[in-house]
Amino acid sequence: MDTKLYHLRVKLHLTPRSNNGDPEIRIIFNDNIIFHGLLSESRAFEIDNHLPDNDYQLSVELLNKQDNDTDIITGADKAVIIDRIIFNDIEDNRFVWAGEY
């Protein structure tokens, strides 16, 4: 059994978009809630852990979007934009666009 721990540092940069109140979000890293609340401005979140070799999941959930938060005519919407994800000082646009939505 491998007991070696590996340093993981994740920086997650998010920006809210809303025409009808701030987005309520929940950030979860491996079943642990890192943040739950309203995102009223651009913000960075950081995870810094020593973990065993394994697969891990990071998710961002938008909790309070309603049908009337999207206006097709004006393009107004409620959303959370994932601007950047940085793993151990490595930044690659694929970390954002290759995510599962």
TORPA-4810 file (N, C-alpha, C, O; in nm, 3 decimals):
<nodes>
NODE_1_0.084_-0.118_0.000_0.000_0.000_0.000_0.088_0.124_0.000_0.180_0.136_0.081_M
NODE_2_0.061_0.216_-0.090_0.137_0.339_-0.103_0.091_0.439_0.003_-0.025_0.480_0.003_D
NODE_3_0.180_0.477_0.094_0.144_0.573_0.198_0.206_0.710_0.170_0.193_0.802_0.251_T
NODE_4_0.271_0.723_0.057_0.332_0.851_0.022_0.224_0.954_-0.007_0.123_0.924_-0.072_K
NODE_5_0.245_1.075_0.041_0.150_1.183_0.016_0.209_1.278_-0.088_0.329_1.302_-0.092_L
NODE_6_0.121_1.332_-0.171_0.161_1.423_-0.278_0.095_1.558_-0.253_-0.021_1.567_-0.213_Y
NODE_7_0.172_1.661_-0.277_0.121_1.797_-0.254_0.032_1.839_-0.371_0.075_1.834_-0.486_H
NODE_8_-0.089_1.880_-0.340_-0.182_1.929_-0.441_-0.221_2.071_-0.403_-0.269_2.097_-0.292_L
NODE_9_-0.201_2.162_-0.496_-0.243_2.301_-0.477_-0.327_2.339_-0.598_-0.279_2.335_-0.712_R
NODE_10_-0.452_2.374_-0.574_-0.545_2.412_-0.679_-0.591_2.555_-0.653_-0.631_2.589_-0.542_V
NODE_11_-0.585_2.637_-0.757_-0.642_2.772_-0.751_-0.754_2.778_-0.854_-0.733_2.751_-0.973_K
NODE_12_-0.870_2.815_-0.807_-0.990_2.819_-0.890_-1.040_2.964_-0.891_-1.074_3.018_-0.786_L
NODE_13_-1.045_3.025_-1.009_-1.087_3.165_-1.024_-1.226_3.167_-1.088_-1.246_3.117_-1.198_H
NODE_14_-1.323_3.227_-1.016_-1.461_3.231_-1.062_-1.511_3.375_-1.072_-1.469_3.463_-0.996_L
NODE_15_-1.600_3.398_-1.167_-1.664_3.528_-1.183_-1.815_3.507_-1.194_-1.861_3.423_-1.271_T
NODE_16_-1.893_3.585_-1.116_-2.038_3.573_-1.126_-2.092_3.653_-1.244_-2.034_3.754_-1.283_P
NODE_17_-2.200_3.608_-1.298_-2.275_3.683_-1.400_-2.422_3.673_-1.358_-2.474_3.564_-1.337_R
NODE_18_-2.486_3.789_-1.347_-2.624_3.783_-1.304_-2.701_3.908_-1.340_-2.648_4.019_-1.336_S
NODE_19_-2.824_3.888_-1.376_-2.917_3.998_-1.399_-3.029_3.995_-1.295_-3.120_4.078_-1.299_N
NODE_20_-3.021_3.901_-1.201_-3.131_3.882_-1.106_-3.078_3.821_-0.976_-3.114_3.709_-0.941_N
NODE_21_-2.994_3.895_-0.905_-2.939_3.844_-0.779_-2.811_3.765_-0.799_-2.788_3.710_-0.907_G
NODE_22_-2.729_3.760_-0.696_-2.602_3.689_-0.704_-2.620_3.539_-0.717_-2.713_3.483_-0.658_D
NODE_23_-2.533_3.473_-0.793_-2.538_3.327_-0.801_-2.501_3.265_-0.666_-2.406_3.307_-0.600_P
NODE_24_-2.577_3.166_-0.627_-2.542_3.085_-0.509_-2.466_2.963_-0.559_-2.515_2.890_-0.646_E
NODE_25_-2.348_2.942_-0.505_-2.266_2.831_-0.553_-2.222_2.742_-0.437_-2.226_2.779_-0.320_I
NODE_26_-2.180_2.622_-0.476_-2.118_2.529_-0.382_-1.997_2.471_-0.454_-2.008_2.419_-0.565_R
NODE_27_-1.881_2.480_-0.389_-1.758_2.420_-0.442_-1.728_2.298_-0.356_-1.719_2.307_-0.234_I
NODE_28_-1.713_2.184_-0.423_-1.691_2.058_-0.351_-1.563_1.994_-0.403_-1.541_1.982_-0.524_I
NODE_29_-1.479_1.953_-0.310_-1.359_1.877_-0.344_-1.366_1.745_-0.269_-1.353_1.740_-0.147_F
NODE_30_-1.388_1.639_-0.344_-1.398_1.505_-0.286_-1.495_1.497_-0.169_-1.457_1.456_-0.059_N
NODE_31_-1.617_1.534_-0.192_-1.724_1.527_-0.093_-1.706_1.624_0.024_-1.784_1.619_0.119_D
NODE_32_-1.607_1.712_0.019_-1.589_1.815_0.121_-1.629_1.950_0.062_-1.580_1.990_-0.043_N
NODE_33_-1.719_2.018_0.130_-1.763_2.149_0.083_-1.655_2.252_0.117_-1.625_2.275_0.234_I
NODE_34_-1.599_2.312_0.013_-1.495_2.414_0.028_-1.559_2.552_0.048_-1.508_2.634_0.123_I
NODE_35_-1.671_2.575_-0.021_-1.741_2.703_-0.011_-1.887_2.679_-0.047_-1.918_2.601_-0.137_F
NODE_36_-1.975_2.746_0.027_-2.117_2.747_-0.006_-2.169_2.885_0.028_-2.167_2.926_0.144_H
NODE_37_-2.216_2.957_-0.074_-2.267_3.090_-0.049_-2.287_3.166_-0.178_-2.282_3.110_-0.287_G
NODE_38_-2.311_3.298_-0.163_-2.332_3.384_-0.278_-2.199_3.432_-0.333_-2.108_3.466_-0.258_L
NODE_39_-2.188_3.434_-0.464_-2.069_3.485_-0.532_-2.107_3.621_-0.591_-2.173_3.629_-0.694_L
NODE_40_-2.063_3.728_-0.524_-2.104_3.862_-0.565_-1.998_3.935_-0.646_-2.027_4.037_-0.708_S
NODE_41_-1.875_3.881_-0.647_-1.767_3.941_-0.723_-1.667_3.833_-0.762_-1.670_3.722_-0.708_E
NODE_42_-1.579_3.865_-0.857_-1.476_3.769_-0.896_-1.395_3.731_-0.774_-1.363_3.815_-0.690_S
NODE_43_-1.363_3.604_-0.767_-1.296_3.555_-0.647_-1.213_3.431_-0.680_-1.247_3.354_-0.769_R
NODE_44_-1.104_3.415_-0.606_-1.021_3.296_-0.619_-1.038_3.209_-0.495_-1.049_3.259_-0.384_A
NODE_45_-1.040_3.079_-0.518_-1.049_2.981_-0.410_-0.926_2.892_-0.421_-0.879_2.864_-0.531_F
NODE_46_-0.875_2.849_-0.307_-0.753_2.768_-0.310_-0.770_2.643_-0.224_-0.825_2.648_-0.114_E
NODE_47_-0.721_2.533_-0.277_-0.715_2.406_-0.205_-0.568_2.371_-0.197_-0.497_2.371_-0.298_I
NODE_48_-0.522_2.342_-0.078_-0.380_2.311_-0.056_-0.374_2.194_0.041_-0.394_2.210_0.161_D
NODE_49_-0.346_2.074_-0.013_-0.349_1.951_0.067_-0.235_1.859_0.029_-0.178_1.868_-0.080_N
NODE_50_-0.202_1.771_0.120_-0.114_1.658_0.092_-0.204_1.534_0.091_-0.269_1.503_0.190_H
NODE_51_-0.206_1.465_-0.023_-0.302_1.358_-0.044_-0.233_1.233_-0.100_-0.130_1.244_-0.168_L
NODE_52_-0.288_1.116_-0.072_-0.235_0.994_-0.134_-0.269_0.990_-0.283_-0.362_1.058_-0.328_P
NODE_53_-0.195_0.912_-0.357_-0.220_0.894_-0.499_-0.359_0.836_-0.518_-0.391_0.729_-0.466_D
NODE_54_-0.442_0.908_-0.593_-0.580_0.864_-0.614_-0.645_0.956_-0.716_-0.583_1.053_-0.762_N
NODE_55_-0.769_0.928_-0.752_-0.847_1.017_-0.837_-0.928_1.108_-0.745_-0.984_1.064_-0.645_D
NODE_56_-0.934_1.237_-0.781_-1.007_1.334_-0.701_-1.101_1.413_-0.790_-1.077_1.426_-0.910_Y
NODE_57_-1.206_1.465_-0.731_-1.307_1.539_-0.807_-1.327_1.677_-0.746_-1.344_1.691_-0.625_Q
NODE_58_-1.323_1.778_-0.833_-1.351_1.915_-0.796_-1.475_1.959_-0.873_-1.479_1.945_-0.995_L
NODE_59_-1.575_2.011_-0.803_-1.696_2.053_-0.874_-1.743_2.189_-0.823_-1.724_2.225_-0.707_S
NODE_60_-1.805_2.262_-0.915_-1.867_2.391_-0.886_-2.013_2.377_-0.926_-2.043_2.346_-1.041_V
NODE_61_-2.103_2.400_-0.831_-2.246_2.387_-0.857_-2.313_2.523_-0.847_-2.290_2.597_-0.752_E
NODE_62_-2.396_2.556_-0.945_-2.479_2.675_-0.942_-2.615_2.631_-0.890_-2.682_2.549_-0.953_L
NODE_63_-2.656_2.685_-0.775_-2.772_2.631_-0.705_-2.902_2.707_-0.725_-3.009_2.650_-0.708_L
NODE_64_-2.895_2.835_-0.760_-3.018_2.914_-0.757_-3.059_2.972_-0.893_-3.120_3.078_-0.898_N
NODE_65_-3.027_2.904_-0.999_-3.068_2.953_-1.132_-3.212_2.908_-1.161_-3.247_2.791_-1.146_K
NODE_66_-3.292_3.005_-1.202_-3.431_2.979_-1.239_-3.449_3.009_-1.388_-3.364_3.075_-1.449_Q
NODE_67_-3.557_2.962_-1.446_-3.584_2.987_-1.588_-3.586_3.136_-1.620_-3.540_3.177_-1.726_D
NODE_68_-3.640_3.217_-1.529_-3.651_3.360_-1.557_-3.518_3.435_-1.539_-3.513_3.556_-1.559_N
NODE_69_-3.411_3.365_-1.503_-3.278_3.426_-1.493_-3.212_3.438_-1.630_-3.108_3.503_-1.642_D
NODE_70_-3.270_3.378_-1.731_-3.216_3.385_-1.866_-3.311_3.463_-1.954_-3.430_3.430_-1.965_T
NODE_71_-3.259_3.567_-2.017_-3.338_3.648_-2.110_-3.275_3.634_-2.249_-3.169_3.691_-2.277_D
NODE_72_-3.340_3.559_-2.335_-3.287_3.529_-2.467_-3.272_3.656_-2.551_-3.180_3.667_-2.632_I
NODE_73_-3.361_3.750_-2.532_-3.359_3.873_-2.613_-3.239_3.960_-2.578_-3.168_4.006_-2.668_I
NODE_74_-3.215_3.983_-2.450_-3.106_4.072_-2.409_-2.974_3.997_-2.388_-2.868_4.059_-2.386_T
NODE_75_-2.980_3.867_-2.374_-2.860_3.789_-2.347_-2.821_3.787_-2.201_-2.719_3.730_-2.164_G
NODE_76_-2.903_3.850_-2.115_-2.876_3.850_-1.971_-2.894_3.709_-1.917_-2.981_3.635_-1.962_A
NODE_77_-2.812_3.672_-1.819_-2.817_3.537_-1.767_-2.757_3.534_-1.627_-2.685_3.625_-1.587_D
NODE_78_-2.788_3.430_-1.554_-2.722_3.404_-1.426_-2.630_3.285_-1.448_-2.673_3.179_-1.493_K
NODE_79_-2.503_3.305_-1.417_-2.404_3.200_-1.442_-2.283_3.222_-1.352_-2.267_3.327_-1.290_A
NODE_80_-2.200_3.122_-1.347_-2.069_3.132_-1.283_-1.966_3.096_-1.390_-1.968_2.986_-1.445_V
NODE_81_-1.877_3.190_-1.417_-1.774_3.168_-1.518_-1.649_3.115_-1.449_-1.599_3.175_-1.354_I
NODE_82_-1.600_3.002_-1.498_-1.472_2.949_-1.449_-1.364_3.013_-1.535_-1.343_2.975_-1.650_I
NODE_83_-1.296_3.113_-1.477_-1.196_3.188_-1.552_-1.065_3.111_-1.566_-1.006_3.104_-1.674_D
NODE_84_-1.020_3.054_-1.456_-0.890_2.986_-1.456_-0.892_2.874_-1.353_-0.956_2.884_-1.249_R
NODE_85_-0.819_2.768_-1.384_-0.789_2.662_-1.288_-0.640_2.636_-1.298_-0.586_2.611_-1.406_I
NODE_86_-0.574_2.642_-1.185_-0.429_2.623_-1.182_-0.398_2.507_-1.087_-0.436_2.510_-0.970_I
NODE_87_-0.331_2.405_-1.137_-0.290_2.290_-1.057_-0.139_2.295_-1.035_-0.063_2.290_-1.132_F
NODE_88_-0.097_2.305_-0.911_0.047_2.304_-0.877_0.125_2.400_-0.967_0.229_2.363_-1.022_N
NODE_89_0.076_2.521_-0.980_0.139_2.627_-1.059_0.140_2.599_-1.209_0.214_2.664_-1.284_D
NODE_90_0.060_2.504_-1.254_0.048_2.475_-1.396_-0.089_2.523_-1.441_-0.192_2.480_-1.389_I
NODE_91_-0.089_2.613_-1.539_-0.215_2.666_-1.591_-0.227_2.629_-1.738_-0.134_2.648_-1.817_E
NODE_92_-0.341_2.575_-1.773_-0.367_2.534_-1.911_-0.515_2.557_-1.937_-0.599_2.517_-1.857_D
NODE_93_-0.548_2.621_-2.047_-0.689_2.647_-2.080_-0.772_2.520_-2.087_-0.893_2.524_-2.067_N
NODE_94_-0.708_2.408_-2.114_-0.782_2.281_-2.120_-0.843_2.245_-1.986_-0.945_2.176_-1.981_R
NODE_95_-0.783_2.291_-1.876_-0.841_2.262_-1.745_-0.981_2.322_-1.735_-1.066_2.269_-1.663_F
NODE_96_-1.005_2.431_-1.806_-1.137_2.496_-1.803_-1.228_2.435_-1.908_-1.337_2.387_-1.874_V
NODE_97_-1.186_2.435_-2.035_-1.279_2.391_-2.139_-1.295_2.240_-2.151_-1.390_2.193_-2.213_W
NODE_98_-1.206_2.163_-2.094_-1.220_2.017_-2.100_-1.295_1.962_-1.980_-1.309_1.841_-1.965_A
NODE_99_-1.344_2.051_-1.893_-1.420_2.007_-1.778_-1.555_1.950_-1.820_-1.601_1.973_-1.932_G
NODE_100_-1.616_1.876_-1.730_-1.746_1.815_-1.755_-1.853_1.908_-1.700_-1.848_1.947_-1.583_E
NODE_101_-1.950_1.945_-1.783_-2.056_2.037_-1.740_-2.190_1.969_-1.740_-2.291_2.031_-1.706_Y
</nodes>
